[in-house]
Amino acid sequence: MKKFVFELQEVYDYRKFEQEQAEIELGKAIAVETQINDQLRTIAVQYANAKASMKGSLNFEDLMTFDRHTHLLDYQKEELLKQLSEAKIVTEQKRKVLSECIKKTSSLEKLKDVRKQEYKEELKRQSKKESGNLVNMKAGND
């Protein structure tokens, strides 16, 4: 009997490739989000350090420098928050694409498993049929 061949193997391989690409794209999108969050944490640390260094200072120049520095940090924070919201939208889109790819691939995997099971059952039937023929041939020879 011939070896099991899934008639949609090329389609399955293509779907699997698409799924892997979607996983890579999702990983990139998550990496962008993580990078932005890290930058936001850095800004928070810088703000806390600047505030701590200004504690008890009454020097006008120090107060002005602190004010300009905090305005800059606020501006950077706002820009990063905008980028983060855009990155979250992209990440969600990539998740949806990956989810669709997984659905397509899993349906083909299920079909492949069913076809393989049918193939094995057919092998068993043919094996029984052939063994029955051998028994009948031996009985006829006796």
N, C-alpha and C positions, 0 to 999 in steps of 0.2 A: 504494500500500500504506500502511496506517496506521502511525503512529509506535509504537515499542516502548513497551509499558507493562508494568511488573512488577506482577503481580496481588497481591503481598504487600508493596507499597511502604509502605502505612500501618503494617503490622506492623514492617517494617524501620526506618522512621523512629522508631517508638516504642522499639524495641530500641536504636537509636543514641542516643536521648535518655536511656534508662536507663543506658547505658554512660557517657555524659558525666557524668551525675549521680553515678555510682559513682566516676568519676575525681576529681570534686570532693570527694566525701566522703573518699576515700583521701588526697587532698592535705591536707585539714583534720586528719585523724588523724596524718599524718606531721608536720604543723606543731606539733601538741600535743607529740609526742615530742621534736621539736627544741627546743621551748621548755623542756621539763623538763630536757633534757640541758644546755642553756645555763645554767639555774639551778644545776644540779649543778656545772658548771665554775666558776661564780661563787662558790659555797660553798667549793670547793677552793682558789680563789685567796684568799678571805678567811681560810681556815684557815692557809694558808701565810704570809700577811702577818702574822697574829696570832702565829704561832710565831716568825717572824723578829723581830718587835718585842720578843718576850720573851727573846730570846737574851741570856744573861748577867745578867738581872734577878733580884735577890734580894728585891725589895720584896714583902711579903706581900699587900698590896692588889692589886698588879699580877698576882700569881700567882692570887689569887682571881677577879679580873676575867677573866683568861685562861681559867681553869677554867670559869666560868659561860658565857663566850662560846663555848668549844669544845663544851660540852654543848648549847648552843642550836644551833650549827652541825650537830652530830651528829643532833639531833632533826629539824632541817629536812632534812638529807640522807636520813634514814630515811623521812620522809614523802614526799619527792620520789621515792625509789626505789619506794615502794608505788604512787605515781601513775604512774611510768614503766612498771611491770609491767602495770598496768591499761591504760595507753595502748597498749602493745605488743599486748595481746590484742585491743583494738578495731581497731588497725591491721591485724592479721592477718585479722580478720573482714571488714574492708573490702576487703582484697586478694582474699579468696575471692569476695566479691560481684562485684568487678570482673572476676575471672577468668571467672565464670559468664556475666556480661553479654557479655564478649568472645567467648566460645564461641557464644552465641546469635546475636550479630551477625555473626560470621564465617561461620556456617553459612548464614545468610540471604544474605550477600554472595556466597558460592559458588553458591548456588542462583540468585541474580540473574545472575551471570556466565554460568552454564550456559544460562539462559533467553535471555539476550541473544545468546549464540553461536548457539543454535537459531534465533532470530529472523533473524540475519544469514544463516545457511545457507538458510533458507526464502526470504529475499529473493533470494539468488543463484539458487535453483531457479526462482523465478517469473520472474526476469529472463531466464534462459536460455530458459524456456518461451515468454515473450513474444517474445524475439528470434527463436526458431525459428518462431513463428507469423507474424512479419513476413516472414521469408525465404520461408516457404511461400506467403504471400499474394502476394509479388512474383513468385515463380516461377509462380504461377497466373495472374497478369496478363500475363506475357510470352507 
